[in-house]
Amino acid sequence: MVSPAMFRFRLRLASRQPGKLGFPEPEVKIQMSERVTFEVLPRNAETLDRATNFHIDGVGFLSADEARAASEALRIRLRLLNAILGLGLNIPVGDKISGQVSQEIKNKVSLEQGATVVDSVWGAAIFPDDGLHFEYVLTGNIDVRPSDPTYILEGLKMLWSLDVNLDQQSEDALHILCLATQECIRPVTPY
């Protein structure tokens, strides 16, 4: 008897600082139901606690549609948890290809290995869970800082001479903006 084809999803997420997923292991598994398991893995470090780029693989789905629905359910629940607990995770709201190898390499791997290379997706990707579909992951970390940090002091000098008075609404908005700068205020798209 041939077992039914199974599918998996891969949902990528990120954080600005390591330690957001403070597990010193290279992988954490969560049994969600009798058939479905989530596997949390780092993409740019050896262990989860050192990574800033992660993916969660959901395995055990009977169809691509079931895997897609589960990835969307996970995404919204992670976004809620992120907002409630202030985790500082960047959870994409959409899906876009963020990395891929050439068609020539895909064809060569298919011919020589019988395997299929899937594109890297920032968000959720769905593919068969047959051991023959895989993703090339190339990653690195870059520390960026200004070459001349005096712009902060120059900005302060410019603002010092201005008459700044905020009403309560403006004060609240400024407070929210300041809180947002402590985390990711624009999407971090790890490559």
KAQUI-V823866 format. One record per run of one state. SS is the DSSP state (helix for helix, strand for strand, loop for the rest). FROM is the first residue (numbers start at 1). TO is the last residue. If there is no record, write none. Layout:
SS:FROM:TO ; SS:FROM:TO
This chain:
loop:1:6 ; strand:7:15 ; loop:16:26 ; strand:27:31 ; loop:32:36 ; strand:37:42 ; loop:43:47 ; helix:48:50 ; loop:51:52 ; strand:53:61 ; loop:62:63 ; helix:64:85 ; loop:86:88 ; strand:89:91 ; loop:92:95 ; strand:96:99 ; loop:100:102 ; helix:103:113 ; loop:114:115 ; strand:116:117 ; loop:118:119 ; strand:120:122 ; loop:123:123 ; strand:124:128 ; loop:129:132 ; strand:133:134 ; loop:135:149 ; helix:150:160 ; loop:161:167 ; helix:168:181 ; loop:182:191
